[in-house]
Amino acid sequence: MTIPTSPATPATDDVHELVRRRYAQAATVAAQDDEADAGAQDGCCGGTCGADAATAPGGATATGGTVFGAALYDATELTGLPRAAVRASLGCGDPTSVADLRPGDRVLDLGSGGGIDVLLSARRVGPTGFVHGVDMTEEMLDLARRNAAEAGATNVAFHRGTIEDLPLPDASVDVVVSNCVVNLAPDKSAVLAEAYRVLVPGGRLGISDVVAEDRLTPADRAARGSHVGCVAGALSVSEYVDGLVAAGFVDVRVEPTHAVADGMHGAVVRARKPAGAGA
């Protein structure tokens, strides 16, 4: 199936460039040592470009609840991580906590940004496992590599590429994770197909993302926030389920976790590649 897009969604190349520019800005800010400057970040999920009508700067709702950013992680998980990795966290959840990572797993993080989920995954899979991050923004890749070096993580690698065309071989990872990035992709069918391709038979997918209630049309979603703010490009719950099933996944679950705007929610998305699937 082809997943529908909002009538306000720009062309593929335009979306990639909009997202790249926003995240390049975020990487530059997060890399700075001045926390006051880091707190001024407003270019991506976690800033004022998110759920525009429902959130205040910093990713907090008007009532004070956090909807984007590092505060969505258990604080104990962040202990020992580079400060820049934490500051660069712009996601809507903690996919590493629901992906059932095990020692020795090979993991891929779609849209790895400053590397926070790669580093957390690397801790979980241990020295016998390995974690790949893919991102299309050079500034984020540079930041992630510096963060990995600072953390002393030797079981990680970061690759430049888009999540619609992953630079990894077929059946090369056991788990795919992602944090609030699939909604930014202009071709979500391609993203889900690529995630399926790189997973081994029996491999697992665990994603944090923004989803819309089924009652909202693509135009409704566009009215609630920008594309680069992780709102206008979000799939509905049914579209997500149907897209994963069409890609070949089984045991599909989409579970909303917290509101980010009227009818829009952070969610945990889980699925599995059938054990008997071809590579």
C-alpha positions in Angstrom: 0.0 0.0 0.0 1.0 3.6 -0.4 0.6 5.6 2.8 -1.3 8.9 2.1 0.4 12.2 2.7 -0.9 15.6 3.8 -1.9 18.0 1.0 0.5 20.4 2.7 3.4 18.0 2.5 6.2 19.4 0.2 8.0 17.3 -2.4 10.4 14.6 -1.2 13.6 16.6 -1.9 12.1 19.7 -0.3 11.1 17.7 2.9 14.6 16.3 3.2 16.2 19.7 2.8 13.8 21.3 5.4 14.5 18.5 7.9 18.2 18.6 7.2 18.4 22.3 7.8 16.5 22.1 11.0 18.5 19.3 12.5 21.8 20.8 11.4 20.8 23.9 13.4 19.9 21.7 16.4 23.2 19.8 16.2 25.1 23.1 16.2 23.3 24.4 19.2 23.5 21.1 21.1 27.3 21.0 20.6 27.7 24.3 22.3 28.8 24.2 26.0 26.5 27.1 27.0 23.4 25.5 28.3 21.5 28.8 28.0 22.1 28.6 24.2 21.1 24.9 24.1 17.9 25.8 25.9 17.1 28.2 23.1 16.8 25.4 20.6 13.6 25.8 18.5 14.3 24.1 15.2 12.9 20.6 15.7 10.8 18.2 17.8 11.3 19.4 21.3 11.1 23.1 20.3 8.5 25.6 19.3 8.1 24.1 15.9 6.5 21.0 17.4 2.8 20.9 18.2 2.6 24.6 17.6 -0.9 25.2 19.1 -0.4 22.9 22.1 3.2 23.3 23.3 5.5 25.9 24.7 9.2 26.3 24.0 11.3 23.3 25.2 8.7 20.7 24.3 6.5 21.3 27.4 2.8 21.5 27.1 0.8 24.5 28.3 0.1 22.5 31.4 3.7 21.6 32.0 3.9 18.0 30.8 6.9 17.1 28.6 6.1 15.9 25.1 9.5 15.9 23.4 13.1 15.6 24.6 15.4 14.0 27.1 13.0 14.4 30.0 11.0 11.4 28.5 13.9 9.1 29.5 14.4 7.6 32.9 16.9 9.9 34.5 19.1 7.0 35.6 19.5 6.0 32.0 21.1 9.3 31.1 23.8 9.0 33.8 27.3 9.1 32.2 26.1 10.1 28.8 27.8 13.1 27.1 25.9 16.3 27.9 25.7 17.1 24.1 24.0 13.8 23.4 21.3 14.6 26.0 20.9 18.1 24.8 20.5 16.9 21.2 17.6 14.5 22.2 14.6 15.7 20.3 12.4 12.6 20.3 9.0 11.7 21.7 9.9 8.7 23.8 12.5 6.1 24.8 12.5 3.4 22.1 15.4 1.5 23.8 13.2 0.8 26.8 10.6 -1.0 24.8 12.7 -2.7 22.1 13.6 -5.7 24.3 17.3 -5.3 23.6 19.5 -8.3 24.6 23.2 -8.8 24.9 24.7 -9.6 21.5 21.9 -7.9 19.5 22.8 -6.0 16.4 20.7 -2.8 16.4 19.9 0.0 13.9 18.7 3.4 14.9 16.8 5.2 12.1 17.5 8.9 12.2 20.1 8.6 15.0 20.7 12.3 15.5 23.1 13.1 18.2 23.4 9.5 19.1 21.5 9.2 22.5 19.6 6.1 21.5 22.7 4.5 19.9 24.6 5.0 23.1 21.8 3.7 25.3 21.4 0.7 22.9 25.1 0.0 23.0 25.0 -0.3 26.8 22.2 -2.8 26.6 23.7 -5.1 23.9 27.1 -5.0 25.5 30.5 -5.7 23.9 29.2 -8.7 21.9 26.5 -6.6 20.3 26.7 -3.7 17.8 24.7 -0.6 17.1 24.4 1.3 13.8 23.0 4.8 13.5 21.8 6.3 10.2 21.2 10.0 9.7 21.2 12.3 6.6 22.5 15.4 8.5 26.3 15.7 8.5 26.3 18.0 11.5 24.3 15.4 13.5 26.7 12.6 12.4 29.7 14.7 13.5 28.1 15.4 16.9 27.1 11.7 17.3 30.7 10.5 16.6 32.1 13.0 19.1 29.6 11.8 21.7 30.4 8.2 21.0 34.1 8.9 21.4 33.5 10.8 24.7 31.4 8.0 26.0 34.1 5.4 25.1 31.6 3.4 23.0 33.5 1.1 20.7 30.5 -1.1 19.5 28.8 1.7 17.4 29.0 3.1 13.9 27.3 6.0 12.3 26.4 6.1 8.6 25.2 8.9 6.3 22.0 8.1 4.4 18.2 8.5 4.4 15.9 6.1 6.2 14.1 5.5 2.9 17.3 4.0 1.4 19.3 2.4 4.2 23.1 1.9 3.7 23.0 -1.6 5.3 22.8 -5.1 3.7 19.7 -7.3 3.8 19.0 -9.2 7.0 21.9 -7.5 8.9 20.3 -6.4 12.2 18.2 -8.0 14.9 16.4 -4.9 16.0 15.4 -1.6 14.5 14.6 1.4 16.7 13.8 5.0 16.0 12.7 8.0 18.0 10.3 10.5 16.4 11.8 10.3 12.9 9.5 8.2 10.7 6.9 11.0 10.8 9.5 13.3 9.2 10.0 11.0 6.2 8.2 11.9 3.0 7.9 8.2 1.8 6.9 6.2 4.9 6.1 3.1 2.9 9.7 3.0 1.8 10.9 3.5 5.4 8.9 0.6 6.6 10.0 -1.6 3.7 13.6 -0.8 4.3 13.3 -1.6 8.1 11.8 -5.0 7.1 14.6 -5.6 4.6 17.5 -5.0 7.0 16.0 -7.1 9.8 16.8 -10.8 10.1 13.9 -13.2 10.0 12.4 -13.0 13.5 13.8 -9.5 14.0 12.0 -6.9 16.0 11.0 -3.3 15.5 10.5 -0.8 18.3 9.8 2.8 17.5 8.7 5.9 19.3 6.8 8.3 17.0 4.0 10.8 16.8 0.6 9.4 15.6 -2.8 10.9 14.9 -6.1 9.7 16.0 -8.0 8.1 13.1 -10.5 10.9 13.1 -8.0 13.4 11.9 -7.5 13.9 8.2 -4.0 14.8 6.8 -5.3 18.4 6.5 -6.3 18.3 10.2 -2.8 17.1 11.2 -1.2 19.9 9.1 -3.4 22.4 10.9 -2.0 21.3 14.3 1.7 21.7 13.7 4.5 21.9 11.2 6.1 19.0 9.2 9.6 19.5 10.7 7.9 19.8 14.1 6.9 16.1 13.9 3.1 16.8 13.6 1.9 17.4 10.0 3.7 14.4 8.7 2.4 11.9 11.3 0.5 8.8 10.3 -2.8 7.9 11.9 -2.9 4.8 14.1 -4.7 2.8 11.4 -2.3 4.0 8.7 0.7 2.9 10.8 -0.8 -0.5 11.4 -1.7 -1.0 7.7 1.7 0.3 6.5 3.6 -2.2 8.7 1.3 -5.1 7.7 1.8 -4.2 4.0 5.5 -4.2 4.5 5.3 -7.8 5.9 5.4 -7.2 9.6 3.4 -9.3 12.1 2.4 -8.8 15.8 1.9 -5.1 15.0 1.0 -2.8 17.9 0.6 1.0 18.1 0.1 2.2 21.6 -0.3 6.0 22.4 1.6 7.1 25.4 1.0 10.9 25.8 -0.7 13.8 24.0 1.3 16.2 22.0 -1.6 18.2 20.5 -5.4 17.8 20.0 -5.8 14.3 18.6 -2.0 13.8 18.3 0.0 11.5 20.6 3.4 10.2 21.2 3.3 6.4 20.8 5.2 3.2 21.0 5.1 1.1 17.7 6.1 -2.5 17.9 6.3 -5.2 15.2 8.2 -8.3 14.2 9.5 -9.8 10.9 8.2 -13.3 10.6 10.7 -16.0 11.6 10.1 -17.8 8.3 10.5 -14.7 6.1 13.1 -14.7 3.4 16.2 -12.6 4.0 
